[in-house]
Amino acid sequence: MVILVGATVMRVSTHPWLRICQDTIGNGKAGTKNQCLTGAASAEGKSVFIDRCNLDREQRADFVKLVGPEVEKHAVALDLPAKLCISRSVKRTGREGNLQGGKAAAVVNRMLQKKELPKLNEGYARITVCQDEKDVQAAINTYSALGASDKLPPGFFGQKNSDAKVQLGIMKFLQKKDPLGCSDTVTNVSPENIRSHATKEKDSNQVLERCEEPEKASVGSSISLENAPTLAFPSISIADFHFNLDKASDIIVEKVEEYVNKLGNARLVMVDLSQNSKILSLVRAKAAEMNIDSKKFSLRLRGI
């Protein structure tokens, strides 16, 4: 049995396997998970391909339990880039499940946020992670060529990142490989930086790109913030909602002011993807007006 793991637009050909597809199991129409389980259970003696999203461990567990230990369970996890998945969903028409266009893009985006890659301890003999279309085609070729008595080596294959849910930028930040992000654009919330940025932002809509030595500050007498515990939180400009940015920036700065002096040897970092982010500019300016310590609260451009 092979269990497909991936967002709804990532579909592959399964010949010569018996395909159990939730998009068509209801007499050619979308069905339920229970119908898929029933279909798989009745396929005794056949090689079965479970074609549904199976995004987390709970969704996959019933299929893994469906067959005994004498049957090998494999997972093929389609971990393609979000941009590719959404692009394919917008372009597709007349496909199974009737999910296409802009509606599909929204659904795919939600699915990708909930994605949990399979692990061997779920009961799989083999897991293959596909991170581009070449990987997908290679997996198709591998399973299509299998004969009734053929077996594949067990293990975990194909994953290039240690945690596919977290981009490298934020991982580097949390691990402090570059303590204050000298390889990335860094913006601190001090009046001096506000003044130095003003002209350049007005002319080019870009923030100052420079690498500074890690700042050190003391709380009380001599506690250094260089290696302080850090809480990084995303800017709302990268959320899927619409806010009154002026009010939102007021709330953010008020809460920062409330908690920043209660943190002891710790700091807050607000992270944004866009150097032209309006919320970033508003928070920066208001934090400067409130004289919030730039060593305890800073703004950064990074991937989350």
Residue frames relative to the residue before (quaternion, step in Angstrom):
aa qw qx qy qz dx dy dz
M 1.0000 0.0000 0.0000 0.0000 0.00 0.00 0.00
V 0.1133 -0.7689 0.6270 0.0534 3.56 -1.00 0.92
I 0.1658 -0.7861 0.5918 0.0657 3.57 -0.83 1.04
L 0.3009 -0.7537 0.5616 0.1612 3.55 -0.72 1.12
V 0.0825 -0.7737 0.6274 0.0322 3.56 -1.04 0.84
G 0.5033 0.6509 -0.4540 0.3419 3.59 -0.63 1.05
A 0.6580 -0.5201 0.3750 0.3949 3.54 -1.30 0.36
T 0.7293 -0.5244 0.2580 0.3558 3.50 -1.25 0.64
V 0.6893 0.4848 -0.3083 0.4414 3.65 1.04 -0.54
M 0.6087 0.5733 -0.3523 0.4205 3.59 1.23 -0.22
R 0.1846 0.8058 -0.5365 0.1699 3.58 0.29 1.21
V 0.1209 -0.8017 0.5843 0.0359 3.55 -1.05 0.80
S 0.5476 -0.5832 0.4854 0.3526 3.54 -1.28 0.41
T 0.1978 -0.8250 0.5243 0.0725 3.59 -0.92 0.89
H 0.3408 0.7416 -0.5139 0.2642 3.63 1.18 0.21
P 0.6384 -0.2062 -0.7414 -0.0175 1.71 -1.86 1.71
W 0.3572 0.7599 -0.4770 0.2595 3.62 1.11 0.51
L 0.4779 -0.5984 0.5389 0.3511 3.56 -1.30 0.32
R 0.1971 -0.8181 0.5351 0.0738 3.55 -0.46 1.21
I 0.1260 -0.7535 0.6427 0.0574 3.54 -0.90 1.03
C 0.0254 0.8355 -0.5412 0.0919 3.57 -0.17 1.32
Q 0.4088 -0.7371 0.4823 0.2387 3.59 -0.64 1.07
D 0.6110 0.5722 -0.3531 0.4179 3.61 1.14 -0.51
T 0.7997 0.2726 -0.1261 0.5198 3.60 1.15 -0.51
I 0.4890 0.7219 -0.4138 0.2617 3.60 1.20 -0.22
G 0.6470 0.4934 -0.3232 0.4832 3.61 1.20 -0.31
N 0.7143 -0.4315 0.2412 0.4954 3.59 0.56 1.18
G 0.7760 -0.3326 0.1576 0.5122 3.53 0.86 1.02
K 0.6953 0.4030 -0.2639 0.5334 3.57 1.29 -0.07
A 0.6904 -0.4699 0.3401 0.4323 3.55 -1.29 0.24
G 0.1309 -0.8066 0.5747 0.0434 3.54 -0.98 0.89
T 0.6196 -0.5506 0.4216 0.3677 3.54 -1.21 -0.58
K 0.6628 -0.4789 0.3902 0.4232 3.53 -1.32 0.19
N 0.6388 0.5360 -0.3312 0.4415 3.60 0.97 -0.82
Q 0.6249 0.5201 -0.3389 0.4735 3.59 1.05 -0.70
C 0.6382 0.5177 -0.3238 0.4688 3.57 1.04 -0.76
L 0.6425 0.5190 -0.3192 0.4646 3.58 1.00 -0.80
T 0.6493 0.5125 -0.3116 0.4676 3.57 0.99 -0.86
G 0.6601 0.5151 -0.3028 0.4553 3.56 0.96 -0.88
A 0.6690 0.4912 -0.2981 0.4715 3.56 0.98 -0.85
A 0.6508 0.5320 -0.3149 0.4408 3.59 1.01 -0.81
S 0.6992 0.4699 -0.2693 0.4666 3.58 1.09 -0.66
A 0.5997 0.5905 -0.3467 0.4141 3.59 1.28 -0.08
E 0.1084 0.8397 -0.5239 0.0932 3.57 0.99 0.82
G 0.8138 0.2411 -0.1973 0.4906 3.55 -0.94 0.94
K 0.6732 0.4627 -0.2942 0.4960 3.59 1.27 0.00
S 0.4657 -0.6276 0.5380 0.3159 3.54 -1.27 0.44
V 0.1419 -0.8344 0.5324 0.0129 3.56 -0.58 1.20
F 0.1602 -0.7587 0.6273 0.0722 3.54 -1.09 0.87
I 0.2102 -0.7920 0.5645 0.0994 3.61 -0.50 1.20
D 0.0708 -0.8298 0.5528 -0.0268 3.55 -0.27 1.33
R 0.4324 0.6077 -0.5591 0.3622 3.53 -0.06 1.40
C 0.7117 -0.5055 0.2579 0.4140 3.60 -1.17 0.33
N 0.0270 -0.8522 0.5223 0.0138 3.62 0.99 -0.79
L 0.1329 0.8797 -0.4502 0.0758 3.55 1.02 0.85
D 0.8058 0.1573 -0.1033 0.5615 3.60 1.09 -0.50
R 0.7364 -0.4448 0.2872 0.4212 3.53 -1.31 0.29
E 0.6455 0.5414 -0.3232 0.4311 3.58 0.95 -0.87
Q 0.6571 0.5096 -0.3130 0.4589 3.60 0.96 -0.83
R 0.7170 0.4620 -0.2513 0.4575 3.58 1.05 -0.73
A 0.5466 0.6934 -0.3815 0.2737 3.57 1.12 -0.72
D 0.6712 0.5138 -0.3168 0.4302 3.62 0.86 -0.89
F 0.6467 0.5047 -0.3261 0.4698 3.59 1.06 -0.66
V 0.6276 0.5301 -0.3326 0.4631 3.58 1.06 -0.75
K 0.6978 0.4733 -0.2630 0.4689 3.59 1.00 -0.87
L 0.5295 0.6889 -0.3864 0.3095 3.57 1.21 -0.48
V 0.7809 0.2642 -0.1366 0.5494 3.58 1.03 -0.74
G 0.5653 -0.6330 0.4259 0.3137 3.55 -1.20 0.55
P 0.7189 -0.4624 0.3127 0.4142 3.56 -1.32 0.12
E 0.5909 0.5839 -0.3721 0.4140 3.59 1.20 -0.36
V 0.6715 0.4493 -0.2855 0.5155 3.59 1.27 -0.29
E 0.3711 -0.7282 0.5312 0.2233 3.59 -0.76 1.01
K 0.1810 -0.7620 0.6138 0.0991 3.53 -1.02 0.89
H 0.0593 -0.7861 0.6152 0.0050 3.56 -0.80 1.06
A 0.1658 -0.7498 0.6258 0.1365 3.57 -1.26 0.43
V 0.1245 -0.7392 0.6564 0.0843 3.54 -1.10 0.81
A 0.1187 -0.8198 0.5599 0.0193 3.57 -0.37 1.28
L 0.2060 -0.7872 0.5742 0.0903 3.56 -0.58 1.19
D 0.0053 0.8353 -0.5421 0.0913 3.53 0.03 1.38
L 0.1257 0.8312 -0.5268 0.1258 3.56 0.82 1.04
P 0.6425 -0.5343 0.3732 0.4030 3.61 -1.18 0.49
A 0.6016 -0.5981 0.3966 0.3508 3.57 -1.05 0.81
K 0.6401 0.5391 -0.3387 0.4300 3.60 0.94 -0.85
L 0.6577 0.5046 -0.3095 0.4658 3.58 0.98 -0.83
C 0.6488 0.5224 -0.3223 0.4497 3.60 0.92 -0.88
I 0.6927 0.4724 -0.2811 0.4669 3.56 0.86 -0.98
S 0.6248 0.5395 -0.3357 0.4538 3.60 1.00 -0.79
R 0.6710 0.4911 -0.2950 0.4707 3.58 0.94 -0.89
S 0.6511 0.5260 -0.3223 0.4421 3.57 1.01 -0.79
V 0.6582 0.5112 -0.3085 0.4586 3.58 1.02 -0.80
K 0.7160 0.4760 -0.2511 0.4446 3.58 0.98 -0.86
R 0.6233 0.5932 -0.3537 0.3667 3.60 1.05 -0.66
T 0.0282 -0.7766 0.6294 0.0031 3.57 -1.14 0.71
G 0.8453 0.2014 -0.1370 0.4755 3.55 -1.19 0.60
R 0.4491 0.7044 -0.4445 0.3232 3.59 1.12 0.56
E 0.6913 -0.4646 0.3541 0.4254 3.56 -1.30 0.33
G 0.7749 0.3316 -0.2520 0.4754 3.55 -1.06 0.78
N 0.2862 -0.8053 0.4779 0.2027 3.58 1.31 -0.22
L 0.4804 0.6307 -0.4578 0.4023 3.56 1.05 0.77
Q 0.2595 0.7724 -0.5253 0.2454 3.55 -0.34 1.24
G 0.7663 0.3822 -0.2674 0.4418 3.55 -1.34 0.15
G 0.8320 -0.2248 0.1643 0.4799 3.54 -1.24 -0.56
K 0.6028 0.5604 -0.3557 0.4428 3.58 1.07 -0.71
A 0.6537 0.5153 -0.3097 0.4596 3.55 0.96 -0.88
A 0.6238 0.5554 -0.3460 0.4275 3.59 0.98 -0.81
A 0.6614 0.5027 -0.3051 0.4655 3.58 0.97 -0.86
V 0.6522 0.5130 -0.3093 0.4644 3.57 0.99 -0.87
V 0.6558 0.5147 -0.3093 0.4576 3.57 0.92 -0.93
N 0.6359 0.5376 -0.3324 0.4429 3.58 0.95 -0.84
R 0.6612 0.4909 -0.3051 0.4783 3.60 0.97 -0.85
M 0.6392 0.5383 -0.3262 0.4419 3.57 0.99 -0.84
L 0.6714 0.5162 -0.3041 0.4362 3.56 0.88 -0.94
Q 0.6324 0.5330 -0.3342 0.4520 3.58 1.10 -0.62
K 0.7187 0.4302 -0.2387 0.4913 3.59 1.18 -0.58
K 0.4346 0.7469 -0.4318 0.2584 3.57 1.28 -0.21
E 0.0227 -0.7665 0.6417 -0.0142 3.54 -1.03 0.94
L 0.3478 -0.7631 0.5036 0.2078 3.57 -0.37 1.20
P 0.5336 -0.6468 0.4388 0.3230 3.59 -1.04 0.74
K 0.2094 -0.7534 0.6104 0.1261 3.54 -1.30 0.47
L 0.6265 -0.5681 0.3839 0.3708 3.55 -1.14 0.63
N 0.6614 0.5301 -0.3230 0.4210 3.59 1.02 -0.68
E 0.5045 0.6103 -0.4406 0.4229 3.59 1.27 0.15
G 0.6586 -0.5183 0.3083 0.4501 3.57 1.25 -0.27
Y 0.5022 0.6612 -0.4192 0.3671 3.59 1.27 0.21
A 0.4057 -0.6751 0.5576 0.2620 3.53 -1.17 0.66
R 0.8037 0.0467 0.0230 0.5927 3.57 1.08 -0.74
I 0.0566 -0.7661 0.6396 0.0280 3.55 -1.10 0.82
T 0.0875 -0.7760 0.6238 0.0310 3.55 -0.92 0.98
V 0.1556 -0.7840 0.5965 0.0726 3.59 -0.75 1.06
C 0.1573 -0.7833 0.5986 0.0582 3.57 -0.78 1.10
Q 0.0912 -0.8379 0.5380 0.0149 3.59 -0.59 1.14
D 0.7593 0.1204 -0.1675 0.6172 3.56 1.27 0.26
E 0.7021 -0.4953 0.3062 0.4098 3.56 -1.28 0.23
K 0.5753 0.5636 -0.3830 0.4524 3.60 1.16 -0.44
D 0.6309 0.5234 -0.3252 0.4714 3.57 1.04 -0.79
V 0.6348 0.5355 -0.3261 0.4516 3.57 0.99 -0.86
Q 0.6797 0.4860 -0.2951 0.4634 3.57 0.86 -0.96
A 0.6292 0.5332 -0.3345 0.4559 3.59 1.04 -0.75
A 0.6485 0.5062 -0.3160 0.4727 3.59 1.02 -0.78
I 0.6222 0.5334 -0.3337 0.4658 3.58 1.01 -0.82
N 0.6703 0.5032 -0.2980 0.4569 3.57 0.87 -0.97
T 0.6454 0.5411 -0.3194 0.4343 3.57 0.97 -0.88
Y 0.7474 0.4054 -0.2318 0.4726 3.57 0.75 -1.01
S 0.6115 0.5494 -0.3554 0.4448 3.59 1.10 -0.57
A 0.7011 0.4836 -0.2635 0.4529 3.57 1.10 -0.71
L 0.5149 0.6700 -0.4142 0.3381 3.60 1.24 -0.21
G 0.2911 -0.7338 0.5877 0.1772 3.54 -1.01 0.85
A 0.7398 -0.4351 0.2787 0.4309 3.57 -1.30 0.20
S 0.7759 0.3288 -0.1752 0.5091 3.60 1.02 -0.73
D 0.4865 0.6790 -0.4271 0.3462 3.59 1.28 0.05
K 0.1023 -0.7791 0.6153 0.0627 3.55 -1.20 0.58
L 0.3259 -0.7212 0.5778 0.1995 3.53 -1.23 0.59
P 0.5965 -0.5630 0.4172 0.3913 3.60 -1.12 0.55
P 0.4385 -0.6946 0.4956 0.2822 3.62 -0.95 0.78
G 0.4871 0.6761 -0.4804 0.2736 3.56 -1.26 0.33
F 0.5233 -0.6027 0.5070 0.3253 3.53 -1.39 -0.17
F 0.0148 -0.8356 0.5455 -0.0624 3.57 -0.58 1.18
G 0.8257 0.3809 -0.2296 0.3470 3.51 -1.24 0.64
Q 0.6207 0.5607 -0.3819 0.3932 3.61 1.03 -0.48
K 0.2576 -0.7978 0.5339 0.1097 3.55 -0.81 1.09
N 0.7457 0.3433 -0.1997 0.5350 3.59 1.16 -0.56
S 0.5327 -0.6453 0.4451 0.3189 3.57 -1.08 0.68
D 0.7877 0.0314 -0.0194 0.6150 3.59 1.14 -0.53
A 0.2806 -0.8190 0.4790 0.1451 3.55 -0.15 1.30
K 0.6107 0.5645 -0.3599 0.4230 3.58 1.21 -0.30
V 0.7440 0.3591 -0.1950 0.5287 3.59 1.19 -0.45
Q 0.3778 -0.7372 0.5128 0.2255 3.56 -0.71 1.06
L 0.6731 -0.5435 0.3331 0.3749 3.54 -1.20 0.61
G 0.6080 0.5967 -0.3624 0.3781 3.59 0.98 -0.80
I 0.7239 0.4165 -0.2575 0.4859 3.57 0.78 -0.97
M 0.5857 0.5585 -0.3769 0.4505 3.59 1.11 -0.58
K 0.6472 0.5094 -0.3170 0.4703 3.59 0.94 -0.88
F 0.6433 0.5347 -0.3224 0.4430 3.55 1.01 -0.85
L 0.7027 0.4733 -0.2722 0.4562 3.57 0.83 -1.00
Q 0.7010 0.4460 -0.2648 0.4894 3.57 1.10 -0.68
K 0.3475 -0.7816 0.4553 0.2470 3.59 1.36 -0.10
K 0.1978 0.7753 -0.5700 0.1865 3.58 0.90 0.88
D 0.7404 0.0904 -0.1036 0.6579 3.56 1.24 -0.54
P 0.4271 -0.7977 0.3355 0.2622 3.57 0.20 1.39
L 0.8088 0.0972 -0.0791 0.5746 3.60 0.83 -0.80
G 0.6497 -0.5847 0.3184 0.3670 3.53 1.04 0.76
C 0.1446 0.8338 -0.5247 0.0924 3.60 0.91 0.81
S 0.6475 0.4943 -0.3352 0.4734 3.59 1.20 -0.29
D 0.7114 0.3813 -0.2374 0.5406 3.56 1.31 -0.12
T 0.6139 -0.5161 0.4310 0.4135 3.56 -1.31 0.14
V 0.0735 -0.8054 0.5882 0.0052 3.57 -0.81 1.01
T 0.0429 -0.7900 0.6116 0.0028 3.57 -0.94 0.91
N 0.1623 -0.7960 0.5775 0.0810 3.60 -0.68 1.05
V 0.4492 -0.7127 0.4849 0.2348 3.54 -1.16 0.66
S 0.3746 0.6991 -0.5356 0.2899 3.60 0.44 1.13
P 0.6200 -0.5533 0.3897 0.3970 3.61 -1.11 0.56
E 0.6202 0.5507 -0.3515 0.4342 3.58 1.04 -0.77
N 0.6767 0.4830 -0.2944 0.4714 3.57 0.95 -0.87
I 0.5979 0.5595 -0.3644 0.4436 3.60 1.05 -0.72
R 0.6904 0.4743 -0.2860 0.4654 3.56 0.87 -0.97
S 0.6806 0.4957 -0.3038 0.4459 3.59 0.93 -0.85
H 0.6763 0.4909 -0.2950 0.4633 3.59 1.15 -0.58
A 0.5422 0.7008 -0.3952 0.2424 3.56 1.04 -0.79
T 0.7055 0.4697 -0.2822 0.4493 3.58 0.73 -1.05
K 0.6862 0.4946 -0.2924 0.4461 3.55 0.85 -0.96
E 0.6451 0.5110 -0.3287 0.4634 3.61 0.99 -0.78
K 0.6448 0.5263 -0.3217 0.4514 3.56 1.01 -0.78
D 0.7234 0.4518 -0.2474 0.4597 3.57 0.91 -0.90
S 0.8480 0.1776 -0.0440 0.4975 3.58 0.84 -0.89
N 0.3647 -0.7507 0.4737 0.2812 3.60 1.30 -0.07
Q 0.5611 0.5613 -0.4092 0.4501 3.55 1.05 0.78
V 0.3994 -0.6837 0.5450 0.2758 3.53 -1.14 0.58
L 0.6326 -0.5486 0.3917 0.3813 3.52 -1.23 0.50
E 0.1714 -0.7774 0.5995 0.0828 3.56 -0.83 1.02
R 0.3115 0.7299 -0.5568 0.2453 3.52 -0.48 1.19
C 0.3258 -0.7325 0.5669 0.1893 3.51 -1.25 0.46
E 0.0979 -0.8123 0.5745 0.0209 3.53 -0.59 1.16
E 0.5989 -0.5223 0.4496 0.4079 3.53 -1.27 0.28
P 0.5804 -0.5796 0.4192 0.3893 3.64 -1.00 0.66
E 0.3898 -0.7309 0.5140 0.2229 3.53 -0.90 0.99
K 0.1624 -0.7629 0.6181 0.0979 3.54 -1.14 0.70
A 0.0390 0.7791 -0.6246 0.0379 3.54 -1.01 0.84
S 0.3138 -0.7564 0.5395 0.1959 3.54 -1.19 0.36
V 0.2286 -0.7169 0.6409 0.1522 3.50 -1.20 0.68
G 0.7594 0.1584 -0.1609 0.6102 3.57 -0.51 1.12
S 0.8053 -0.2476 0.1855 0.5057 3.56 -0.37 -1.19
S 0.8639 -0.0721 0.1051 0.4873 3.59 0.43 -1.11
I 0.3764 0.7266 -0.4996 0.2840 3.62 1.12 0.51
S 0.2870 -0.7879 0.5237 0.1504 3.59 -0.57 1.12
L 0.3291 -0.7398 0.5562 0.1873 3.57 -1.12 0.76
E 0.3829 0.7543 -0.4749 0.2427 3.59 1.24 -0.05
N 0.7915 0.1819 -0.0877 0.5769 3.58 0.97 -0.86
A 0.2484 0.8107 -0.4969 0.1848 3.55 1.14 0.62
P 0.5744 -0.5386 0.4684 0.4006 3.59 -1.20 0.45
T 0.1383 -0.8201 0.5548 0.0221 3.57 -0.89 0.96
L 0.1456 -0.7473 0.6414 0.0942 3.56 -1.01 0.88
A 0.0900 -0.7918 0.6037 0.0226 3.59 -0.54 1.21
F 0.0159 -0.8060 0.5916 -0.0082 3.59 -0.83 0.95
P 0.5031 -0.6939 0.4282 0.2864 3.61 -1.00 0.83
S 0.5110 -0.6089 0.5153 0.3202 3.52 -1.20 0.62
I 0.5158 -0.6483 0.4553 0.3263 3.60 -1.09 0.63
S 0.5084 0.6443 -0.4399 0.3645 3.62 1.18 -0.12
I 0.7032 0.4112 -0.2732 0.5116 3.61 1.22 -0.31
A 0.5084 0.6235 -0.4317 0.4079 3.59 1.24 0.36
D 0.5145 -0.6537 0.4683 0.2977 3.57 -1.28 0.39
F 0.5912 0.5527 -0.3718 0.4547 3.58 1.06 0.70
H 0.3653 -0.7050 0.5595 0.2375 3.54 -1.30 0.32
F 0.0643 -0.8020 0.5937 -0.0153 3.56 -0.78 1.09
N 0.4667 -0.5497 0.5838 0.3730 3.48 -1.41 0.17
L 0.3273 -0.8114 0.4474 0.1853 3.56 -0.11 1.31
D 0.6206 0.5471 -0.3549 0.4354 3.58 1.06 -0.68
K 0.6755 0.4685 -0.2875 0.4914 3.58 0.95 -0.90
A 0.6392 0.5386 -0.3266 0.4412 3.56 0.99 -0.85
S 0.6633 0.4976 -0.3116 0.4640 3.58 0.95 -0.84
D 0.5984 0.5527 -0.3559 0.4581 3.60 1.11 -0.66
I 0.6722 0.5036 -0.2923 0.4573 3.57 0.92 -0.97
I 0.6446 0.5299 -0.3225 0.4469 3.57 0.94 -0.92
V 0.6982 0.4692 -0.2776 0.4640 3.57 0.83 -1.00
E 0.6237 0.5395 -0.3416 0.4509 3.60 1.03 -0.76
K 0.6889 0.4728 -0.2824 0.4713 3.58 0.93 -0.91
V 0.6101 0.5347 -0.3500 0.4684 3.57 1.07 -0.70
E 0.6599 0.5059 -0.3073 0.4627 3.57 0.90 -0.95
E 0.6488 0.5422 -0.3129 0.4325 3.57 1.02 -0.83
Y 0.8050 0.3385 -0.1467 0.4646 3.56 0.88 -0.97
V 0.5513 0.6727 -0.4000 0.2891 3.58 1.07 -0.63
N 0.7213 0.4196 -0.2555 0.4882 3.60 1.03 -0.68
K 0.6128 0.5323 -0.3506 0.4671 3.57 1.32 0.02
L 0.5728 0.6616 -0.3467 0.3376 3.56 1.30 -0.28
G 0.3520 -0.7285 0.5167 0.2800 3.58 1.18 -0.34
N 0.7915 -0.2341 0.2052 0.5260 3.57 -0.87 -0.96
A 0.5178 0.5875 -0.4449 0.4345 3.58 0.51 1.23
R 0.1805 -0.7857 0.5831 0.1007 3.55 -1.25 0.28
L 0.3495 -0.7046 0.5803 0.2112 3.55 -1.33 0.37
V 0.0627 -0.7815 0.6203 0.0245 3.56 -1.08 0.77
M 0.1880 -0.7566 0.6171 0.1067 3.58 -0.84 0.99
V 0.1682 -0.8238 0.5404 0.0313 3.56 -0.69 1.15
D 0.0101 0.7886 -0.6143 0.0248 3.57 -1.00 0.86
L 0.4615 -0.6914 0.4891 0.2640 3.56 -1.18 0.60
S 0.7562 0.4035 -0.1894 0.4790 3.58 1.09 -0.72
Q 0.3980 -0.7225 0.5149 0.2334 3.57 -0.82 0.99
N 0.6920 0.4309 -0.2763 0.5091 3.61 1.24 -0.29
S 0.2959 0.7959 -0.4852 0.2085 3.58 1.25 0.32
K 0.4102 -0.7190 0.5073 0.2394 3.56 -0.79 1.04
I 0.6487 0.5208 -0.3299 0.4463 3.58 0.94 -0.84
L 0.6165 0.5445 -0.3450 0.4521 3.58 1.07 -0.71
S 0.6670 0.5029 -0.2953 0.4636 3.58 0.94 -0.92
L 0.6579 0.5156 -0.3099 0.4530 3.58 0.97 -0.88
V 0.6702 0.4891 -0.2986 0.4716 3.57 0.89 -0.93
R 0.6264 0.5476 -0.3350 0.4422 3.58 0.97 -0.85
A 0.6993 0.4776 -0.2736 0.4561 3.57 0.83 -1.03
K 0.6966 0.4750 -0.2820 0.4578 3.58 0.90 -0.92
A 0.6142 0.5322 -0.3485 0.4669 3.58 1.08 -0.63
A 0.6344 0.5193 -0.3232 0.4726 3.57 1.07 -0.75
E 0.6422 0.5273 -0.3179 0.4566 3.59 1.00 -0.84
M 0.7075 0.4447 -0.2495 0.4892 3.57 1.07 -0.77
N 0.3872 -0.7516 0.4504 0.2871 3.59 1.36 0.02
I 0.2255 0.7744 -0.5494 0.2182 3.56 0.97 0.89
D 0.5350 -0.6595 0.4337 0.3014 3.55 -0.85 1.03
S 0.3737 -0.7614 0.4894 0.2028 3.59 -0.56 1.16
K 0.6073 0.5434 -0.3602 0.4540 3.58 1.23 -0.28
K 0.7079 0.4254 -0.2519 0.5044 3.57 1.24 -0.45
F 0.7809 0.1345 -0.0844 0.6041 3.60 1.23 -0.38
S 0.0797 0.8098 -0.5741 0.0908 3.58 -0.65 1.09
L 0.3505 -0.7066 0.5799 0.2042 3.54 -1.36 0.36
R 0.0260 -0.8220 0.5685 -0.0237 3.57 -0.91 0.89
L 0.3280 -0.6863 0.6111 0.2191 3.50 -1.32 0.52
R 0.2728 0.7485 -0.5559 0.2373 3.56 -0.49 1.23
G 0.5170 -0.5785 0.5153 0.3640 3.52 -1.37 0.18
I 0.2545 -0.7448 0.5948 0.1634 3.57 -1.08 0.77
